[in-house]
Amino acid sequence: MNRLLEAQSVSIEGKSFYKTIGIAEILQRLRASKASKSLLNALPASERYVPLLRGAISEAICRIAYGRGDMPLTVGIETVAACNRGCSYCTVPTSSFKQSRPEKLMSPDLFTKVLDQLSQIPRRNGKRGFCGTLHLNGFGEPLLDPKILQRVREAKRMLPEATIGFYSNGDKLDEKTYLLLRAAGAQEIIMTPHDGSFRQEIIELAQRYSQDGILVLNAPLSSFSNRAGQVSVDRDHMQNPIKYCVHPTYALEISASGIVLYCANDSLVTQPMGDLKQQAIMEAWDAPGYAKLRSDLRKGNLDSLPQSCMSCRSTSSVGNAEIQLAEQTTSLQKIHNRYVFVSNHSIDII
């Protein structure tokens, strides 16, 4: 009933392969599509209707795949809490972050425990296993993790229907590393040029292996989030305030210590929603306080939200209009020169 095309050869991004496609997967692709986001954001009053539409699509995916409307469609596992950069629009280089979250790797045992629990999530028709997007990153650079290849391989083995990948600054990526990650099972590596442009090696790598559909080169940042009020950003370059916030309500973020964050922007873990060293994933997800917070975010019940939500400026949910100044290359470069500081110090992972 849920299958539109079964065991047929389909062509996606110029690549033909043998795959089964279901309604949930089609909706998931629509939800994540850059083209659909651009189209939605161009609609009148998009800041009001886009999050509601995205929320409806997300709920439909959940009901089709899991038989209930409130489930994580994206899971972020922070395998390493450390970064080789010191961007001023990020909390990682701040003293507050360093004091509250020392650099560390997620333990192999905890990582395997999380994957095992994700593999047991019940789905419709008697199936089990998380089948959304699994990103092996949080507030850290995943390519600093010396176990990243093993983790990608293990994640793909235990969650064969999930999309495995991560966000990266790309500083540590070269052709050899890319080929090893591809062989291990990485399906998307999303990079952002925090200097305003990518180094030539990354551009050539993306062109050389474009048929893989794995490397995604984002446009340079044109406006900046204040990370739930945890970093200071010039008003002229700050993203717009929001009313409805959908993305955190369908995303499960897990720190390197196993703490469940209520939002990916809560890097300082001001409101932990659970501890996976002591709880099961679904126990934390279904906890009354966490469930109510997600509901309030979706409905725009501002009076019930934490102060960090009230002060947040983020594009995580609503398709905010980007600052026009940054559309000009020269202005964009000035912004990045102002906000980005590359850190060359060595990182001691404990």
C-alpha positions in Angstrom: 0.0 0.0 0.0 2.8 2.4 0.9 4.9 1.4 -2.1 4.7 3.5 -5.3 7.5 1.8 -7.2 8.9 -1.5 -6.2 12.1 -3.1 -7.5 12.4 -0.8 -10.5 15.3 1.0 -11.9 15.0 4.7 -11.3 17.2 7.6 -12.2 18.0 10.2 -9.5 20.5 13.0 -10.2 21.7 11.3 -13.4 22.4 8.0 -11.6 20.4 4.9 -12.4 20.1 2.3 -9.7 17.9 -0.5 -8.4 15.9 0.8 -5.5 12.6 0.5 -3.8 10.8 3.8 -3.3 7.9 4.4 -0.9 5.6 7.3 -0.2 7.5 8.1 3.0 10.8 8.4 1.1 9.3 10.6 -1.6 7.9 12.9 1.1 11.3 12.9 2.9 13.1 13.9 -0.3 10.5 16.7 -0.9 11.0 17.9 2.7 14.7 18.1 2.3 14.9 19.4 -1.2 16.6 22.7 -1.7 14.4 23.4 -4.7 11.2 22.9 -2.7 12.5 25.1 0.1 13.3 27.9 -2.3 9.8 27.6 -3.9 8.1 27.7 -0.5 10.2 30.6 0.7 9.1 32.6 -2.4 5.4 32.3 -1.4 3.7 35.4 0.1 3.7 35.3 3.9 6.1 32.3 3.7 7.3 32.8 7.3 3.8 32.0 8.5 2.8 29.1 6.2 6.1 27.4 5.3 6.8 26.0 8.8 3.2 24.7 9.0 3.5 23.0 5.7 6.8 21.5 6.6 5.4 20.3 9.9 2.5 18.7 8.0 4.9 16.9 5.6 7.0 15.7 8.5 4.0 14.4 10.4 2.8 12.5 7.3 6.2 10.9 6.9 6.2 9.8 10.5 2.7 8.3 10.3 3.5 6.4 7.1 6.9 5.1 8.3 6.3 4.6 12.0 2.5 4.7 12.5 2.5 7.8 14.7 2.9 11.5 14.0 5.6 12.4 16.5 8.9 10.7 15.7 12.5 11.8 14.9 13.2 12.0 11.2 16.7 13.2 11.7 19.1 12.0 14.4 22.4 13.8 15.1 25.1 12.0 17.1 28.0 14.1 18.2 30.8 11.7 17.9 33.4 14.4 18.7 33.0 17.6 20.7 35.9 19.5 19.3 36.6 21.7 16.2 39.7 22.9 14.4 38.1 26.3 13.7 37.1 29.2 15.9 34.2 31.0 14.1 32.8 33.9 16.0 29.2 32.9 15.0 29.6 29.5 16.8 29.7 28.8 20.5 32.5 26.2 20.3 35.4 28.7 20.8 33.6 30.5 23.6 34.8 30.1 27.2 31.3 29.0 28.2 31.4 26.1 25.8 34.9 25.1 26.8 34.0 25.2 30.5 30.7 23.3 30.2 31.7 20.9 27.5 35.4 19.8 27.4 36.7 18.3 24.2 36.0 14.6 24.0 35.1 11.7 21.9 31.9 9.7 22.3 32.8 6.3 23.7 32.5 3.3 21.4 30.2 1.6 23.8 27.8 4.5 24.0 27.8 4.9 20.2 26.9 1.3 19.7 24.2 1.5 22.4 22.6 4.4 20.6 22.7 2.6 17.2 21.3 -0.5 18.7 18.3 1.3 20.2 17.7 3.1 16.9 17.7 -0.2 15.1 14.9 -1.4 17.4 12.5 1.5 16.8 9.2 -0.1 15.8 7.8 0.8 12.4 4.6 -0.1 10.5 4.0 -3.6 9.1 6.1 -5.2 11.8 9.4 -3.7 10.7 12.0 -2.2 13.0 14.8 0.3 12.6 15.3 4.0 12.2 15.0 4.9 8.5 15.5 8.7 8.4 18.8 10.7 8.2 21.6 10.0 10.7 24.2 12.7 10.9 27.4 11.9 12.8 28.0 15.4 14.0 27.0 18.0 16.5 29.1 20.9 17.9 32.4 19.5 16.5 34.2 18.6 13.3 33.5 14.9 12.6 36.7 14.5 10.5 38.6 15.1 13.7 37.2 11.9 15.1 39.9 9.2 14.6 37.1 6.6 14.6 34.9 8.2 12.0 35.4 5.5 9.3 34.5 2.8 11.8 31.5 4.7 13.0 30.1 5.3 9.5 30.6 1.6 8.7 28.9 0.5 11.9 26.0 2.9 11.4 25.4 1.7 7.9 25.5 -2.0 9.1 23.1 -1.5 11.9 20.8 1.0 10.2 20.8 -0.1 6.5 17.7 1.9 5.6 18.9 5.2 7.1 20.9 7.9 5.2 24.3 8.2 6.8 26.3 11.4 6.6 27.6 14.4 8.4 28.2 18.2 8.1 31.8 19.3 7.9 34.0 22.4 7.3 35.9 20.3 4.8 39.3 21.2 6.1 40.4 17.6 6.7 38.8 16.1 3.6 40.9 15.0 0.7 40.4 12.4 -2.0 41.7 9.4 -0.1 39.5 10.2 2.9 36.5 10.7 0.7 37.0 7.4 -1.0 37.3 5.6 2.3 34.2 7.3 3.6 32.3 6.4 0.5 33.4 2.7 0.8 32.4 2.7 4.5 28.8 3.8 3.6 28.7 7.6 3.8 25.8 8.8 1.7 26.1 12.6 2.2 28.9 14.9 3.3 27.6 18.5 3.5 30.1 21.2 3.6 29.9 25.0 4.1 32.7 27.4 3.1 33.3 29.2 6.4 36.0 31.4 4.7 33.5 32.5 2.1 34.7 30.1 -0.6 35.9 26.5 -0.9 39.5 25.7 -1.5 40.1 24.4 -5.0 40.8 20.9 -4.0 37.3 20.5 -2.6 35.7 22.0 -5.7 37.6 19.6 -7.9 36.8 16.7 -5.7 33.0 17.5 -5.8 33.2 17.8 -9.6 35.2 14.6 -10.0 32.8 12.5 -8.0 29.6 14.4 -8.8 27.9 11.2 -10.0 28.1 9.8 -6.4 25.7 12.4 -5.2 27.5 12.4 -1.8 29.4 15.7 -1.6 27.1 18.7 -1.1 28.8 22.1 -1.3 26.6 24.7 0.4 26.6 28.3 -0.6 28.5 30.7 1.8 26.6 31.8 4.8 24.8 35.0 4.1 23.2 35.5 7.5 24.0 34.3 10.9 22.2 32.5 13.7 22.8 33.7 17.3 22.6 30.1 18.4 19.6 30.5 20.7 21.1 33.7 22.1 24.4 32.0 23.0 26.6 34.0 20.6 26.6 37.6 19.6 26.0 38.6 16.0 25.7 42.0 14.5 22.1 43.0 14.1 22.6 43.8 10.4 23.7 40.3 9.7 21.4 38.4 12.1 18.7 36.1 10.9 15.1 37.1 11.4 13.1 36.2 14.5 10.6 33.3 14.1 7.2 32.3 15.4 7.0 28.6 14.5 9.9 26.3 14.8 9.5 22.9 13.2 12.9 21.3 12.6 13.8 20.7 16.3 10.5 18.9 16.8 11.4 16.2 14.4 15.1 16.0 15.1 16.9 14.2 18.0 20.2 15.7 18.9 22.7 13.7 21.1 25.9 15.1 22.6 29.2 13.3 22.8 28.3 12.5 26.5 24.9 11.0 25.6 22.8 14.0 26.6 19.7 14.6 24.6 19.4 18.3 23.5 16.1 20.0 23.0 17.6 21.7 20.0 20.7 21.6 17.9 21.3 25.3 18.8 21.4 24.5 22.6 25.2 23.8 22.5 25.6 24.7 26.2 22.9 22.1 27.1 20.9 24.6 29.1 17.9 22.2 29.1 18.8 18.6 28.8 16.0 16.3 27.7 17.5 13.0 28.7 20.7 11.0 29.3 21.2 8.0 27.0 23.8 6.5 29.4 20.8 5.9 31.7 17.7 6.0 29.5 16.5 4.4 26.3 16.1 6.7 23.3 12.3 6.4 23.1 12.0 6.8 26.8 13.7 10.2 26.5 11.8 11.2 23.3 8.4 10.4 24.8 9.1 12.1 28.2 6.2 14.4 28.9 8.3 17.6 29.2 10.1 16.9 26.0 6.9 16.0 24.1 5.2 19.2 25.3 8.1 21.4 24.3 8.0 19.9 20.7 4.2 20.5 20.6 4.6 24.1 21.8 7.3 24.8 19.2 5.1 23.4 16.4 2.1 25.4 17.5 4.0 28.6 18.2 2.9 28.7 21.8 5.6 31.3 22.7 4.5 31.8 26.3 5.4 28.2 27.1 8.9 28.2 25.4 12.3 28.5 27.1 14.0 31.9 27.1 16.6 30.5 24.7 13.8 29.9 22.1 12.5 33.4 22.6 15.9 35.0 21.9 16.8 32.6 19.1 17.4 33.8 15.5 17.8 30.7 13.3 16.7 29.4 9.9 16.2 26.0 11.3 12.5 26.2 10.7 10.9 28.9 8.8 12.6 30.0 5.6 13.7 33.4 6.8 14.6 36.0 4.2 18.4 36.1 3.8 20.2 39.4 4.0 20.4 41.0 0.6 23.8 42.5 1.3 25.4 39.1 1.3 24.2 38.3 -2.2 27.1 40.5 -3.5 30.4 38.6 -3.6 32.4 41.5 -2.3 30.1 42.1 0.6 29.9 38.4 1.4 33.7 38.2 1.5 33.8 41.1 3.9 31.3 39.4 6.2 33.3 36.2 6.3 36.6 38.0 6.8 35.0 39.6 9.8 33.4 36.6 11.3 35.8 33.7 10.7 39.0 32.9 12.5 40.8 29.7 11.6 42.3 28.0 14.7 45.6 26.2 14.1 46.1 24.9 17.6 46.2 21.1 18.1 43.3 19.5 19.8 43.8 17.1 22.6 40.8 14.7 22.7 40.1 13.2 26.1 
